[in-house]
Amino acid sequence: MQFHFDESAPLYQQIAAQLEEMIFSGAFPEGSQVPSTTQLSTELHINPATVLKGMNVLVDKDLIEKRRGRGMFVTAGAQEKIMQTRKESFYKDYVKSLVLEAHKLGITKQHLLELIERGENDGTVNN
């Protein structure tokens, strides 16, 4: 388990984001226990309160749950929740602006679909 930190966001947000990515990628499958606040704070040399704040972000998103006396566990359906959130973000962050820019350039829906197919076929997308 590796974490990488930078100055782009508060540490607790980076911890939350990286744990979320580990859940999404299957490194922490649904139902599995995630490392404790103490384990992470010791391993990462970070204040336990910072780690807990990051984990609470995931609790608030219903991606992990606290089990009293046992620790934190990945909730059932966590991967699907992350997938749906990312799909919605993809739409808002990319598709809407793509369609707007295509409209400004006079690109028709058909031409836009052709450009997407071209993007898939030019070798940049690995299936």
Sequence and secondary structure as in RCSB ss.txt:
>XXXX:A:sequence
MQFHFDESAPLYQQIAAQLEEMIFSGAFPEGSQVPSTTQLSTELHINPATVLKGMNVLVDKDLIEKRRGRGMFVT
AGAQEKIMQTRKESFYKDYVKSLVLEAHKLGITKQHLLELIERGENDGTVNN
>XXXX:A:secstr
      SSS HHHHHHHHHHHHHHHTSS TT EE  HHHHHHHHT  HHHHHHHHHHHHHTTSEEEETTTEEEE 
TTHHHHHHHHHHHHHIIIIIHHHHHHHHHHT  HHHHHHHHHHHHHTT    
